[in-house]
Amino acid sequence: MDNASSFVSTTTSTDPIDDGPLTSGPDVGMTINAILKLIFYVIVMILGILGNSLILKVYWSKPQKTSTHVLIMGLAWVDLMVCVCRVYSLGFFICVLLGRELPSVFTVISIFNAVNVFASITVTGAIAVERYDCVCRPGKRLLNHRWAKLMNFGSYLAAVAVCIPITINTLSPSVTARKVSLTSPLLLYLAVVFVVVICYGKVYQAIRKHVKVNVLSRHGPGPSWSTAVEAESRRHDAPVVKGVTFSPALPSSGKEPLTAERSRPRSVFVVSATQAGPSTTPTDARRHLADVPSSTGNRAPASQNHEDDREPRTPNPQARDIPSGTTMAFQRKTTRMLFVTSVVFLVTWVPYWLYIAVALHKTNGGDVHPNVLSVLYNCTLSVYINNVVNPFIYGLASRRFRKDCFDVLRKLKPC
């Protein structure tokens, strides 16, 4: 990567960027390469700074922040820092074009940039763990917004630990330090990939299970409830009930007649008769119909009618501990959005790790053509797409995020 060329290069003779003094002017090929990369990094800085700042503004303004919001803000922050640190790349290529030596202060910027680059990897893994905790353990969640803050901090510390051998290789280059500096980020990436695959695999299974349980909770096992109730209604000469939502009636004593006063605060069983049938006795009515509100339209006080706000009990016992349909739909959309960001992360980092694998092979004495290593090295620019594209993914996947962005931009307009 150009952002960390001084500590990921395996040999100065094959790297497009040389750490040595640039006393002579560049040739035509190097000039074109430097100009194209300058344009690329300017675009990365503009889109990345604006997009990630917008993410931070949107989620920071939310009054109640969840663990998901905190982790998204953590990822946006490290992506923002990576884009800001593109100042290092711009300064380096300007020095290439001018034939001057890079100031020593840029070495500090490159190390700080490397920490944020690898922190984006670890935060992506933390988001996968949070999605597993949110979807697969809705009633026994371990993470809240405070734990999410600790996960962001821990992810940053893990990135700092990975960058220690890289810093050592930068300040005191050696073959051993170079191998360790190349291997440690690769191990970190493989560990995060393992976590992402396991967590999102469990999330996918949980979502499929929730969908099946929700279907059973609406229709019941075996024949549909509408068919069963229709048959039961015919057997007792009751009006046929079709296309209604069922809620179990509260048991009533056989000694007390069914009255309108007792029916008001109870769960309602809406009945739509398609045709009139023979009248039923009070006993049959209590047995097959829930309490029906009186035709006068009077309603009980709010303090007595609190049971109506509860979710209806489902006939299927497997659906007792699952979230409501609206909650699950929202969680599925959020999970899909964050899963796409993880896929983009995995894909955009593949060229970089191919380069690292080939560089390690060459460091261990393998025969690698210099042009192959140079082409792979230039392909590592795809890493920065991961730091820029997340705002666009959120905007395409979440209508609520688009609305919040428009609200933020509207407030920024001058009066």
Secondary structure, DSSP 8 states (H G I E B T S, - for coil): -GGGHHHH-S-TTTSSS--S---S---HHHHHHHHHHHHHHHHHHHHHHHHHHHHHHHHHT-SS--HHHHHHHHHHHHHHHHHHTHHHHHHHHHHHHHT----THHHHHHHHHHHHHHHHHHHHHHHHHHHHHHHH-TTS----HHHHHHHHHHHHHHHHHHHHHHHHHHHS--HHHHHHHHHHHHHHHHHHHHHHHHHHHHHHHHHHHHHHHHHHHHH-SSS-HHHHHHHHHHHTT---B-S----------TTS---HHHHTTS------BSS------HHHHHHHS-----TT-----TTT-GGGGS----S-GGGTTS--HHHHHHHHHHHHHHHHHHHHHHHHHHHHHHHHHHHHHHHTT----HHHHHHHHHHGGGHHHHHHSHHHHHHHH-HHHHHHHHHHHHHHS--
